[in-house]
């Protein structure tokens, strides 16, 4: 019960705002630590952080008093509250800061690859000490004997302020941060320039300058055993493709081109990088760098009032976009925003020619469906009845399929135009369509995982995803004709697709959300298929990282690998003859994008 009407509620608002100021300062600190350099970019950064603090304080002043009033609605005794009570101030601080700190720990886990090791240590340290201080306040809030003692409330407030000062100063890093950073996908050699330690099961190749043979190898033996490097590289990337699905359809004889890779080449899984979004994962694939190195750290960057700094890493789960929506500007990130060179740019520096297409096409970003029904082959993917939709939901599904196919058709055209190229070159093409089709049509391909798919929906759309896999198999098959000969062909997927969680599906049904049924924020992982000169035949190499693809491709072409690469050479892909006669040549770095 809240007597005195607005007076008592106004007092609650005052306490919640004061607690919200502390929470806003914590949010600002998380933004600074998650986006290194943000606090030093002139007055714009200071104004942006000030607005963050004020808006979060106002949000706390609105949300927590309303929730508290709801809890006390049926209370039998009236609330007597002074204008300043340490007890209520610490209580609002405990609930408000709990939500924000949880977001900080999730940010540390989900965006680990987007943070340099030192920055991650600072963020982990800040979260740790703020969490310990919050724990003091939470205990004092819930223990009746303590919450009535003014000295205990003052101790909780003082501890919280001291922890904030320590966290902001960065003077005390978190102990044993490696054990705290759950979900980290950073390879053990990251942050140590020059390290090319392969994943478990691979044998490291000793580095040597060009022309230096491994110890104990005579010149005559080296000449006899020498295997020429691949002359060219063809990289085909299909985001959303899942190795388990490929292997299942291969066993059923439905993917002849993929079957050739599995039987005559090497294959294995690629561990995804979080957050698993197209710009970030594709850039890591083609640069061999982790996100904090190549600069593409999220699917979009945000700015307060459209001014510097632009923030790529923000605390999830606390309504950052919603709270700051009146002053927030957004800009999508693309592979072309990278600060380190991709494979094709390295190729031009080394005297090779290059072709690339499709890498900036991200169908996860909402966009209009193409006019018409898309390319002609869309009709082959649909049941004849489904191709003539008679209700808005069905038309939306067909439009999504047409949008995916149209995006892939553009890349197919670029691939065809590049097919007549000769000489040493790197050609890299990314096809965005399958990812979008899997997002939308996974529920119909795997109805048992969802439970609310009707038999008619399965009849109309159940084969769409499988037929799209067969379409990409045809794309790969066309790329292999004629025989690639001295060309190394790599087929990759940066991630697979998994069913949307039950809670999120329920929420989507309630809110009338989009047609998505598959997601990939946590994977599953992608894959690498390799076919060409010096690749082991019928070999399963196990697991690698997305960052391993670029250095492995450079090694296959006989080109130097950068010492500052975050990836490892997947040595087990290659024949023993090739690895014995081709010691790794290195350069310190390929520098920045020109």
C-alpha positions as a printed Julia matrix, in Angstrom:
594×3 Matrix{Float64}:
  0.0     0.0     0.0
  1.31    3.43   -0.96
 -0.44    6.17    1.05
 -0.14    9.87    0.32
 -0.49    9.09   -3.37
  2.04   10.83   -5.52
  4.23   12.01   -2.62
  5.32    8.52   -1.65
  5.68    7.42   -5.26
  7.79   10.51   -5.96
 10.08    9.51   -3.09
 10.46    6.05   -4.62
 11.36    7.67   -7.94
 14.05    9.78   -6.25
 15.66    6.7    -4.69
 15.45    4.72   -7.94
 17.01    7.56   -9.94
 19.91    7.84   -7.51
 20.48    4.09   -7.79
 20.03    4.41  -11.56
 22.83    6.97  -11.76
 25.2     4.37  -10.34
 23.83    1.8   -12.8
 24.26    4.27  -15.66
 27.88    4.82  -14.65
 28.4     1.05  -14.74
 26.85    0.89  -18.23
 29.12    3.74  -19.37
 32.12    1.9   -17.94
 31.16   -1.3   -19.78
 30.9     0.67  -23.03
 34.33    2.22  -22.51
 35.96   -1.13  -21.69
 34.17   -2.94  -24.51
 35.09   -0.26  -27.05
 38.72    0.7   -26.32
 39.53    4.3   -27.1
 35.9     5.43  -26.89
 36.52    7.62  -23.86
 39.42    9.5   -25.45
 37.73   10.75  -28.61
 37.16   14.36  -27.71
 34.08   16.0   -26.23
 31.71   13.84  -28.27
 32.59   10.78  -26.23
 31.99   12.61  -22.95
 28.6    13.88  -24.08
 27.61   10.41  -25.33
 28.5     8.74  -22.05
 26.74   11.47  -20.07
 23.54   10.86  -22.04
 23.88    7.12  -21.41
 24.1     7.73  -17.65
 21.14   10.14  -17.61
 18.86    7.98  -19.73
 19.58    4.86  -17.7
 18.96    6.8   -14.49
 15.59    7.96  -15.84
 14.71    4.44  -16.98
 15.52    3.07  -13.51
 13.47    5.86  -11.95
 10.45    4.71  -13.94
 10.76    0.9   -13.97
 11.7     0.0   -10.39
  9.14    2.19   -8.55
  6.37    0.78  -10.77
  7.45   -2.79  -10.06
  7.8    -2.07   -6.34
  4.36   -0.45   -6.25
  2.96   -3.55   -7.94
  4.56   -5.81   -5.35
  3.13   -3.71   -2.5
 -0.33   -3.34   -4.01
 -1.88   -5.78   -1.55
  0.27   -4.8     1.46
 -1.66   -4.37    4.71
  0.41   -1.57    6.21
  1.24    1.81    4.69
  4.7     2.7     3.46
  6.51    5.44    5.36
  9.44    6.65    3.34
 11.68    9.7     3.89
 13.13   11.61    0.96
 16.48    9.91    1.48
 16.73    6.39    2.91
 19.9     4.35    2.63
 17.83    1.2     3.0
 15.73    1.87   -0.11
 18.65    3.35   -2.0
 20.74    0.19   -1.5
 17.71   -1.98   -2.27
 17.11   -0.32   -5.64
 20.85   -0.45   -6.29
 20.89   -4.22   -5.66
 18.16   -5.03   -8.18
 19.24   -2.46  -10.79
 22.94   -3.29  -10.73
 22.25   -7.05  -10.78
 20.68   -6.73  -14.23
 23.49   -4.55  -15.56
 26.3    -6.73  -14.2
 24.68   -9.83  -15.67
 24.75   -8.04  -19.02
 28.42   -7.22  -18.47
 29.35  -10.86  -17.91
 27.35  -11.93  -20.97
 29.06   -9.21  -23.02
 32.44  -10.52  -21.91
 31.51  -14.05  -22.94
 29.68  -13.37  -26.19
 32.1   -10.72  -27.49
 35.33  -12.3   -26.28
 36.84  -12.52  -29.76
 36.06   -8.84  -30.35
 38.23   -7.8   -27.39
 41.99   -7.69  -27.24
 43.38   -9.88  -24.43
 44.33   -6.88  -22.29
 40.93   -5.24  -22.83
 39.19   -8.49  -21.92
 41.22   -8.68  -18.72
 40.19   -5.15  -17.78
 36.54   -5.9   -18.49
 36.7    -9.15  -16.51
 38.36   -7.33  -13.63
 35.74   -4.6   -13.63
 32.9    -7.14  -13.67
 34.52   -9.14  -10.89
 35.07   -6.3    -8.43
 31.7    -4.69   -9.16
 30.05   -8.08   -8.65
 31.77   -8.57   -5.29
 30.64   -5.11   -4.18
 27.11   -5.84   -5.42
 27.12   -9.08   -3.41
 27.82   -7.08   -0.24
 24.84   -4.82   -0.96
 22.58   -7.74   -1.87
 23.36   -9.59    1.37
 22.71   -6.47    3.43
 19.44   -5.93    1.57
 18.0    -9.41    2.16
 19.24  -10.11    5.72
 16.65   -8.49    8.08
 19.12   -7.84   10.87
 21.51   -5.98    8.53
 19.08   -4.01    6.43
 17.88   -2.15    9.52
 21.4    -1.02   10.48
 22.51    2.35    9.14
 26.19    1.39    9.34
 25.57   -1.69    7.18
 23.72    0.35    4.55
 26.52    2.92    4.55
 29.1     0.13    4.18
 27.2    -1.26    1.18
 27.11    2.16   -0.48
 30.77    2.85    0.23
 31.81   -0.56   -1.08
 29.86    0.01   -4.3
 31.47    3.4    -4.9
 34.96    2.08   -4.11
 34.49   -0.84   -6.51
 33.37    1.54   -9.26
 36.47    3.68   -8.77
 38.75    0.63   -8.83
 37.04   -0.77  -11.93
 37.25    2.57  -13.74
 40.94    2.97  -12.91
 41.77   -0.48  -14.28
 44.38   -0.86  -11.62
 43.38   -4.32  -10.41
 42.88   -6.95  -13.15
 40.79   -9.99  -12.46
 42.71  -12.99  -11.11
 42.73  -16.1   -13.27
 40.77  -14.4   -16.03
 41.08  -17.42  -18.32
 38.81  -19.37  -15.98
 36.29  -16.54  -15.9
 35.9   -16.02  -19.63
 33.45  -18.77  -20.41
 32.52  -19.1   -24.01
 35.89  -17.76  -25.17
 36.86  -18.99  -28.6
 40.24  -17.33  -28.75
 42.92  -19.75  -29.95
 45.77  -20.2   -27.49
 48.25  -18.51  -29.78
 46.2   -15.31  -30.24
 47.91  -12.18  -29.05
 51.36  -13.73  -29.54
 52.6   -12.49  -32.92
 54.44  -15.1   -34.89
 52.79  -18.09  -33.29
 51.27  -20.54  -35.76
 50.43  -23.39  -33.42
 47.92  -25.68  -35.15
 44.89  -27.06  -33.31
 44.98  -30.38  -31.5
 45.95  -33.2   -33.84
 47.95  -31.05  -36.28
 51.72  -30.99  -36.47
 53.36  -27.56  -36.54
 55.52  -26.8   -39.55
 58.8   -25.11  -38.71
 59.1   -21.63  -40.15
 61.95  -20.89  -42.47
 62.77  -18.22  -45.01
 61.93  -18.99  -48.62
 64.19  -21.61  -50.14
 65.4   -23.08  -46.83
 64.86  -26.84  -46.6
 64.04  -28.71  -43.39
 67.14  -29.95  -41.55
 68.44  -33.29  -42.72
 66.94  -33.03  -46.22
 69.45  -33.31  -49.02
 69.09  -31.23  -52.15
 68.64  -34.35  -54.3
 65.94  -35.81  -52.04
 64.14  -32.47  -51.92
 64.15  -32.25  -55.71
 62.73  -35.76  -56.06
 60.03  -35.31  -53.47
 59.09  -31.7   -54.21
 55.37  -31.18  -54.93
 54.46  -27.94  -56.71
 52.19  -25.52  -54.88
 48.71  -24.81  -56.17
 48.65  -22.11  -58.85
 45.24  -20.69  -57.97
 42.63  -20.68  -55.24
 38.85  -20.81  -55.61
 36.96  -20.12  -52.36
 33.2   -20.7   -52.22
 31.46  -19.75  -48.98
 27.9   -20.79  -48.08
 26.87  -19.4   -44.69
 24.21  -21.46  -42.93
 25.36  -24.77  -44.39
 25.67  -27.51  -41.8
 28.18  -30.36  -42.1
 25.8   -32.91  -40.56
 23.2   -32.1   -43.21
 25.83  -32.32  -45.95
 27.05  -35.7   -44.69
 23.49  -37.02  -44.42
 22.59  -35.96  -47.96
 25.95  -37.27  -49.19
 25.11  -40.68  -47.73
 21.78  -40.52  -49.57
 23.52  -39.75  -52.85
 21.9   -36.32  -53.2
 25.02  -34.12  -53.3
 27.42  -35.43  -55.98
 29.73  -32.38  -55.92
 30.05  -32.37  -52.14
 30.57  -36.14  -52.27
 33.59  -35.58  -54.48
 35.13  -33.35  -51.82
 34.42  -35.9   -49.1
 35.81  -38.85  -51.08
 38.72  -37.21  -52.92
 39.64  -34.34  -50.62
 39.63  -33.36  -46.96
 36.89  -32.04  -44.73
 36.32  -30.94  -41.16
 34.45  -28.55  -38.92
 35.17  -24.89  -38.26
 34.48  -23.6   -34.76
 32.39  -20.42  -35.02
 33.34  -17.06  -33.54
 30.91  -15.17  -31.33
 28.9   -13.15  -31.91
 28.12  -15.38  -34.86
 27.02  -12.73  -37.38
 27.88  -12.57  -41.06
 30.15   -9.49  -41.23
 32.27  -10.64  -38.29
 32.64  -14.32  -39.2
 33.23  -13.75  -42.91
 35.91  -11.15  -42.19
 37.72  -13.54  -39.84
 37.5   -16.25  -42.51
 39.17  -14.2   -45.26
 41.7   -12.28  -43.14
 42.9   -14.9   -40.64
 42.39  -12.3   -37.91
 40.1   -12.16  -34.9
 37.52   -9.35  -34.76
 39.49   -7.08  -32.44
 42.29   -7.2   -35.02
 40.34   -6.75  -38.27
 37.93   -4.16  -36.82
 34.56   -5.68  -37.81
 33.24   -6.49  -34.34
 29.46   -6.56  -34.78
 26.71   -6.54  -37.37
 26.16   -2.83  -36.74
 27.75    0.0   -34.83
 25.83    2.52  -32.73
 26.42    6.16  -31.93
 24.75    8.66  -29.64
 23.53   11.61  -31.72
 25.48   10.25  -34.7
 28.8    11.45  -33.28
 32.02    9.68  -32.4
 32.55    7.21  -30.9
 30.76    4.48  -32.8
 30.14    1.56  -30.46
 30.33   -2.02  -31.71
 30.12   -3.89  -28.39
 27.21   -3.05  -26.09
 25.82   -4.84  -23.01
 23.03   -7.22  -24.12
 19.74   -7.75  -22.31
 19.35   -4.29  -20.77
 17.44   -2.63  -23.6
 20.34   -0.5   -24.81
 18.68    0.22  -28.15
 15.33    0.89  -26.48
 16.59    3.18  -23.68
 18.75    5.24  -26.04
 16.42    5.09  -29.06
 15.69    8.86  -29.03
 19.38    9.69  -29.49
 20.77    6.56  -31.17
 22.14    6.34  -34.73
 22.99    3.03  -36.43
 25.33    2.01  -39.21
 25.62   -1.5   -40.63
 29.05   -3.13  -40.71
 30.32   -5.02  -43.74
 33.33   -7.11  -44.65
 34.62   -4.12  -46.61
 34.9    -2.17  -43.32
 37.84   -4.33  -42.24
 41.17   -2.75  -41.42
 43.31   -5.78  -42.37
 43.66   -7.21  -45.9
 41.6   -10.13  -47.15
 42.99  -13.03  -49.16
 42.29  -11.36  -52.49
 44.05   -8.16  -51.44
 47.06  -10.18  -50.32
 46.97  -11.87  -53.73
 47.31   -8.57  -55.6
 50.24   -7.55  -53.39
 51.97  -10.83  -54.25
 51.44  -10.41  -58.01
 48.34  -12.6   -58.4
 45.05  -11.52  -59.91
 41.81  -11.58  -57.94
 38.04  -11.78  -58.19
 35.64  -11.46  -55.25
 31.87  -11.08  -54.89
 29.06  -11.5   -52.38
 31.0   -10.87  -49.19
 29.06   -7.74  -48.18
 25.62   -9.22  -48.88
 23.93   -9.85  -45.51
 20.34  -11.04  -45.78
 19.97  -11.05  -41.99
 19.64   -7.29  -42.36
 16.05   -6.56  -43.32
 15.55   -5.46  -46.88
 12.91   -5.44  -49.58
 12.15   -8.57  -51.54
 13.23   -8.36  -55.19
 10.6    -7.45  -57.75
  9.01  -10.45  -59.39
  9.52  -14.06  -58.4
 13.33  -14.08  -58.4
 15.42  -16.17  -60.83
 13.76  -18.93  -62.84
 15.21  -21.73  -60.73
 13.17  -20.59  -57.69
 10.22  -22.52  -59.15
 12.25  -25.75  -58.88
 12.51  -25.27  -55.11
  8.79  -25.0   -54.41
  5.84  -27.33  -54.61
  3.66  -26.16  -57.55
  0.85  -25.25  -55.16
  3.21  -23.29  -52.87
  4.46  -21.24  -55.81
  0.97  -19.72  -56.08
  0.43  -18.42  -52.52
 -3.09  -17.38  -51.59
 -2.54  -15.74  -48.18
 -0.12  -13.1   -46.81
  1.92  -15.56  -44.7
  2.52  -17.85  -47.68
  3.4   -14.89  -49.89
  5.92  -13.75  -47.28
  7.62  -17.16  -47.36
  7.85  -17.16  -51.15
  9.19  -13.59  -51.08
 11.92  -14.62  -48.62
 12.91  -17.49  -50.91
 12.96  -15.19  -53.93
 15.13  -12.67  -52.03
 17.65  -15.36  -51.1
 17.76  -16.78  -54.62
 18.16  -13.32  -56.19
 21.15  -12.58  -53.93
 22.78  -15.88  -54.87
 22.05  -15.36  -58.57
 24.13  -12.18  -58.51
 27.09  -14.1   -57.11
 26.53  -16.95  -59.59
 26.82  -14.38  -62.39
 30.13  -13.12  -60.97
 31.39  -16.7   -60.67
 30.51  -17.4   -64.3
 32.27  -14.26  -65.49
 35.37  -15.26  -63.57
 35.36  -18.84  -64.89
 37.43  -17.94  -67.95
 40.26  -16.43  -65.94
 43.79  -17.8   -66.29
 47.1   -17.51  -64.52
 47.8   -17.37  -60.8
 44.86  -15.89  -58.96
 42.58  -16.0   -55.96
 38.83  -16.02  -56.64
 36.53  -15.78  -53.61
 32.73  -15.83  -53.67
 30.25  -15.8   -50.79
 26.65  -16.94  -51.34
 24.25  -15.49  -48.73
 21.07  -17.27  -49.83
 21.24  -20.57  -47.95
 21.59  -18.84  -44.61
 18.36  -16.93  -45.14
 16.52  -19.99  -46.44
 17.62  -21.99  -43.39
 16.46  -19.17  -41.09
 12.98  -19.31  -42.56
 12.39  -22.9   -43.7
 14.15  -24.93  -40.99
 10.86  -25.53  -39.15
  9.39  -27.25  -42.21
 12.52  -29.31  -42.88
 12.71  -30.49  -39.24
  9.1   -30.4   -37.95
  9.86  -32.76  -35.04
 12.07  -30.05  -33.48
  9.2   -27.55  -33.44
  6.02  -29.53  -32.84
  3.54  -27.0   -34.24
  4.08  -27.6   -37.95
  1.05  -28.9   -39.8
  1.13  -31.72  -42.31
  0.07  -29.35  -45.08
  2.98  -27.02  -44.3
  5.38  -29.95  -44.48
  3.89  -30.96  -47.84
  4.26  -27.44  -49.23
  7.62  -26.36  -47.76
  9.28  -29.44  -46.27
 11.61  -29.97  -49.25
 12.64  -26.34  -49.81
 15.78  -26.43  -47.64
 16.97  -29.77  -49.04
 16.45  -28.55  -52.59
 18.44  -25.42  -51.81
 21.32  -27.62  -50.64
 21.07  -29.4   -53.98
 21.21  -26.01  -55.72
 24.43  -25.03  -53.96
 25.78  -28.49  -54.8
 25.1   -27.68  -58.45
 26.97  -24.38  -58.04
 29.96  -26.22  -56.6
 29.74  -28.87  -59.32
 29.78  -26.23  -62.05
 32.87  -24.67  -60.46
 34.64  -28.04  -60.67
 34.0   -28.32  -64.41
 36.34  -28.63  -66.14
 38.68  -30.4   -63.72
 40.26  -27.69  -61.55
 43.73  -29.17  -62.16
 46.24  -26.89  -60.4
 43.52  -24.93  -58.59
 42.84  -25.5   -54.91
 39.07  -25.38  -54.3
 37.85  -24.58  -50.79
 34.18  -24.75  -49.83
 33.39  -23.18  -46.47
 30.57  -22.3   -44.14
 31.24  -19.93  -41.26
 28.33  -21.35  -39.24
 25.34  -23.66  -39.38
 21.76  -23.15  -38.2
 19.93  -24.5   -35.17
 16.25  -24.29  -34.12
 15.06  -21.18  -32.35
 14.78  -21.81  -28.59
 11.32  -22.63  -27.26
 11.01  -19.43  -25.21
 11.96  -17.24  -28.14
  9.57  -19.12  -30.42
  6.76  -18.52  -27.95
  7.64  -14.82  -27.72
  7.77  -14.57  -31.51
  4.3   -16.09  -31.78
  2.93  -13.63  -29.23
  4.5   -10.57  -30.85
  3.85  -11.6   -34.44
  7.55  -11.64  -35.22
  9.14  -12.5   -38.53
  9.15  -15.91  -40.15
 12.47  -17.0   -38.68
 12.71  -20.48  -37.21
 16.47  -21.08  -37.33
 19.19  -19.03  -35.64
 22.97  -19.09  -35.22
 24.09  -16.87  -32.32
 25.9   -19.85  -30.75
 26.47  -22.01  -33.82
 26.49  -24.82  -34.74
 29.89  -24.67  -36.35
 30.65  -24.41  -40.03
 32.95  -26.53  -42.14
 35.87  -26.57  -44.55
 36.04  -28.84  -47.59
 39.27  -28.88  -49.62
 39.99  -30.45  -53.01
 42.98  -29.94  -55.23
 46.74  -30.4   -55.51
 48.55  -31.68  -52.4
 45.33  -32.21  -50.4
 45.08  -35.54  -48.6
 42.5   -37.85  -50.11
 39.41  -38.83  -48.1
 40.75  -37.21  -44.93
 38.74  -35.88  -41.98
 40.92  -33.32  -40.2
 38.64  -32.79  -37.19
 38.22  -29.17  -36.1
 39.81  -25.88  -36.97
 39.13  -22.2   -36.46
 37.71  -19.74  -38.97
 41.0   -17.87  -38.75
 42.88  -21.0   -39.89
 41.48  -20.87  -43.43
 43.44  -17.84  -44.69
 46.93  -18.95  -43.54
 46.24  -22.49  -44.79
 45.23  -21.12  -48.21
 48.34  -18.93  -48.43
 50.53  -21.9   -47.52
 48.85  -24.03  -50.19
 49.69  -21.37  -52.78
 53.3   -21.18  -51.64
 52.81  -17.62  -50.38
 54.18  -16.22  -47.12
 52.06  -16.4   -43.98
 51.97  -13.36  -41.71
 53.53  -13.74  -38.28
 50.76  -11.62  -36.78
 47.99  -13.91  -38.05
 45.64  -15.26  -35.38
 45.12  -18.44  -37.4
 47.13  -21.63  -37.72
 48.07  -23.6   -40.79
 45.97  -26.77  -40.89
 48.99  -28.89  -41.74
 47.09  -32.19  -41.75
 45.16  -31.06  -44.85
 48.28  -31.51  -46.96
 50.22  -34.53  -48.12
 53.45  -35.38  -46.36
 55.31  -34.83  -49.62
 54.08  -31.25  -49.79
 54.79  -30.37  -46.15
 58.25  -31.96  -46.31
 59.24  -29.95  -49.39
 57.52  -26.66  -48.5
 58.71  -25.08  -45.26
 56.59  -22.12  -44.24
 57.77  -18.74  -45.44
 56.72  -15.76  -43.4
 56.35  -12.01  -43.42
 55.98   -9.96  -40.28
 52.59   -8.6   -41.34
 50.49   -7.79  -44.36
 49.7    -4.49  -42.72
 46.46   -2.57  -43.07
 44.02   -2.16  -45.93
 45.28    0.47  -48.31
